[in-house]
Amino acid sequence: MRDYEENNYNTNSRTSQMRGSISNESTNGDTIILLVVVWMFISRIFWFLIPKFFDQYFSQGWFEPVNALMTFIWGLIPIGLAFAIKDKSKQGVLFVLGGIYLLYSVFEIVTTFVKL
């Protein structure tokens, strides 16, 4: 009887540890996806409201830095989403594509300020 209790206890312990690990991974992925969706919402509201309050907002002094910051954040999103993916091969693909997209975003930002 004691062997059964020990074996049952060890199995339950391992199962609960695995569930805790999966739960933490799921929570982190859920948080990342939630942050991305919130960012999408804020970004959409921003670009919807700006033309309503400012005429020729693109010629305002604050526009270029704000647009550069938003471009950089959008460039980070695919890399952030890669952390939410559990499959390592798909995660690797998203990291590579996200890295390329981030480099392109940084290139756009640099050309905006340097005026190549």
N, C-alpha and C positions, 0 to 999 in steps of 0.2 A: 504494500500500500504506500509505503514511504517513497519507493522508487517512482511510483506513478505520480505522487504529489510533486516531487522534485522535478520530474520531467515535464509535467504539466506547467509548473511554475516557470521553469526556464523557457519553455515555448511561449508562454504568455508574455514574459518579460521581453523576449526578442521581438515578438509581434508588436508590442506596444512601442518599442524603440523604433522599429521600422515605420510604424504609423506616424510617430512624432517627426521623423526625418522627412517623410513624404509631406506631412502637413506643413512643415517649415518651408520646403521648396515650393509648395503650392501657394503659400501665403506670400512669399517673395515675388513669385511670378504674377500673382494677382495684384500686388501692390504696383509693380512695374506697369502692368497693363492699365490699371486705374490712373496712374500718373500720366501716361500717354494720352488717354482719352480726355482727362481734365485739361491737359495742355492743348489738345486739338480744339476743345470747346473754348478756352480762353483766347486762343489765337483767332478762331473764327469770329468771336464776338468783337475782338479788337479791330480786325480788318473790316467788320461790318459797321462799327461805330465811328471810326476815324474819319471817313469821308463825310459823315453827317455833321461833324463838328469843325472840321478844318477844310477850307478851300485850298486846293493845290498843296495838300499835305506832303507830297513827295518832294517839294522844294523847301520845306521847313528844315531848319538846322538839326532838329532832333531826329528826323526821319532816318537818315543813314545809320547812326549808331543803333537805333531800335531795330531797324530792319536787319542789320548785321547780327545782332544778338539773337533775333528770332531765327535767322538762317542757320546760325550755329546750333541752336537748340534742336531745330528740325534735323540737322546733320547728325546729332547724337541719338536720335530716336531709334534708328535701326539697330544700333549697338546696344541700347538699353533693352530693346525687345529681344535681342539674342539671349540675354540673361534669363528670360522667361521661358525659353524653349528647353525641354529636357533632353531631346534627342541630340546627341553630341555632333553627329554629322550635319544635321540641319542647322544646329547652332553655329558650327564652323562656317558654313556657307553664309549665314546671315552676318557673322562677324566680318568676313571678307567683303561682302557687298556693302555692309554698313561702313567699313573703313574707307572703301572707295567713295561712297557717297559723302562721308565726312570730309575727305580730302577735296572733293569737288566743291563742297560748301565753303571750306576755308579758302579755296582758290577764288571763289566768287567774292568773298568778303575782302580779301586782299586787293583784288582788282578794283573793287568799288572805292577803296580808300587811296590806292596808289594811282589810279587812273592810267593803266597801261595803254 
